[in-house]
Amino acid sequence: MQQLARQIVETFRLEMFLQLSLATLFGGAIGLERELGGKPAGLRTNILICIGSVLYTKLSITMAGGNADPTRIAAQIVTGVGFIGAGTILHARGAVVGLTSAATIWVVAAIGVALGGAFYWEAAGTTLLVLVVLRGLGRVERLVARHSTRSALSVHARPDPTVLDDLEAVVRRTGLEIERQASRHENVDMVIDFTLSGPKRLHDEVMVALLHHPGVRTVSTGE
C-alpha cells in the first residue's frame, strides 16, 4: 500500500512536470508573439497565466478524488482571468484598445485548463491556431490596409528633448503609416502634426495611446 501511494505521488509529479513544461512552452509561444507586437500582455504574463491554469486544474482534479465536483476550482479560473483581461483594456474618448490582448489571455487560460486535464493534443492544436490567427491574420489586415483611411492629428506636448521620437514610436507601434510629420513651438508647448494612414480602428487606438503618454497635453483631429 505504501509503495502504491509512492508510485501515485511519483506519477502525479511526473505528469505535473510535463504539464507545467508544456504550459511554459505554449504560453511562451503566444506571449512572445504579443511581446514582439508591443502588446500589454506579453511573454511573462501569458506564461504565468497558462502555468497557473494548469496548477489550479490539476489540483482541483486531484483534491476532488471522486468525492466532489473536480471542476469547481477550475471553473473559477474563467472569473479570475476576466479581471486580468479587463486590466489590459483601455477606454478613452469612445475608443477601446486591448480587446485582442484580453481575448488572448482568456484563450491562454483555456489552454492551461486543457493541459491540466491532460488534453495535450487539444492544447497544442489550440496554441497553433491562436498563433495563426494572431500572426497570420496580421498580413491579411495589412492587405486590407491598402483601402485605408487618412487622418490628421495635432498633438500638444511638453517640449522635452525626446518627446518627438517617443510620440513617433507610439504612432508606429499601432501599425499606422506616417505620411507626413511636422513640429513647431507654440507658446510653451511643442506641437506635432501627423498625417496618418491605415485602418479606421487604428486611428482611434492611436489617439488613446497618445493621450496616455505622460508628455502629451492634448490631442486634436483635423476633422
N, C-alpha and C positions, 0 to 999 in steps of 0.2 A: 504493500500500500504506500509506504514511504517512497519507494522507488518510482512508483507510478506518479505520485504527486510531483517528484522531482522532474520527471520527464515532461509532465504537463507544463511546469514552470519554464523549463528549458525551451520547449516548443513555442510557448507563448512569447518568450523573449526573442527567439529567433525570428518568428513571424513579425513581431513588433519592429524589430530592427529593419527587416525588409520593407515594411510598410512606411516607416519613417524615412528610410533612404529614398524610396520612390517618391514620397511627398516632397522631399528636398529637390529631387530631380525635376518632377513635373511642375511644382510650384515655381522652381527656379527658372525653368524654361519660359513660362508665361511671364514671370516677373522681369526677366531680362528683356523681353520684348517691350514691356511697359517702360522699363528703365531707359532703354535706348531711345524711346519716343519722348522722354522727358515728362512722363505722367506722374501724378502724385503718389499712386500706389505702385511701388517698384519692386525690386528684387527681394529685399528682406521682408517686406510686407506680405507678398504672396507666398513666400516660403513659410513664414510663421503661421499664416492662416491655414495653409494646407497641413502643416505638421500638427497644429492644434486640433483641426478637424479629425485627423486620423486618431490622435490620442483620445479625444473625447468619445469617438465612436467605438474604438476598441475597448476602452474601459467600461463603456456603457453595456456592451455586449457581454463582457466578462463578468462584471459585477451582477448582472441580472441573473445569470446562471440558470435560466429556465424557470425561475420563480417570479419574475416580474417582466414587464414590457421592456425589452432591450433598446427600444428606440426613444425612450423618454429623454435621456440626456442628449443623445444625438440630435433630437428634434429642436433643442434649444440653440443649436449652432446657427440655424437659419435666423433666429431672432438676434443673436449676438453679432453675426456678420452684417445684419441690416444696419446696426448702429455704426459699424466701421464704414460701411459703404456710404452712409449718409454724410460722414465726415469728409468724403472725397468730392462731394457735390457742392459747387459754388453757385450762388444765385445772386444776381445783381442787375438792376435795371432791365428786368424782363429776359435776361439771357441766363441759360443754365449750362454749366460746364462740369464735366466729370461723370456723366452718366455711364459712359463706356467703362471707366475705371471701376465704378461701383458694381456694374454688371459682371466685370471680370472677377472681382473679389468674390462675388456670390457664386460664380461657377467654380472658382478655385476651391472654395469651401466644399462644394458638392463633390469635386474630385477627391478631396481628403476623406469625405464620408465614404465614398466608393472604395478607396484603399483600405480604410478601417474595417469595412465589411468584406474585404478580400475579393472585391470585383476589380481585379487588376487590369484585365483587357479593356473593360469599360472605361476605367480611369485613363489608361494610355490613349485609347481612341478619342476620348473627350479632349484630352490635352492637345493632341494633334489637330483636332477640329478647331479648337479655340485659337491655336497659333495660325491656322489657315485663315480664319476669319479676321484676326487682328492684323496680320501681316499681309496676307494675300489681297484682302479687300481694300487695303490702302492703295494698291495700284489701280484698282477699279475707280476709287474715289478721285485719284489723280487724273484719270481719263475723263471722268465727269467734270472735273475742274476746268476742262477746256471750254465748257459752257458756263464759265464763271461770271460772277458779278463784280463790279468795282465799287469802291467806297473811298471817301476822303476823310481822314481823321486829323484833328488838330489837338495835340497834347501839350498842356501847360505843365511844366515840371520845374523842380528846383534846379538851379544852374550848377549841378555837381559835375566834376570833370568826366565821370564815366557814365553819366545818365544817358547820353545819346547811344552809346554802344549797348548799354543794358536794355534800353527800350527796343532797339533794333533786334536784339536777340529774343526778346519776349515775342515780338511780332512773328519772327521766323519760326519759332517753336510751335506756333499754332498751325503752321502749314500754309499761310498766306504768302503770296509773292509781293514784294515791294517794287512797285513800278516807278515810284518817284519818292524822294525824301529830301526835305529841306528844313533848315533850322535857322532860328533868329532869336534875338533877345527882345523881350517886350516887358518894360518895367523891370521887376525883379525876377521874372520868370524866363526860362528858356522855352520857346515854342517850337515844337517839331511837327511838321506837316507830312503826313503819309498819304500816298495814293496806293491802295491795295487792291489786289485781285485774287479771287478764289471763291469757293463755295459759300453760299449765303450764310450758312450756320457758323462758319468760321469767323465771319465779320462780327457776329455777336460775341463769340468767345474771346476775340482779341480785345474787345472793349473791356470785358470783365478782367482779363489778365492785366491790362494796362492800369486799370483802376486799383488793382491790388498791389501795384508796385509802390514801394514806400516813397519814391521820389516824385510821384505824379500827383498833381493837384486836381486837375480836371481833364476830361476827355470829351470832345465835341465832334459831331459829324458835319460833313459839308452838305447834308440834306436840308 
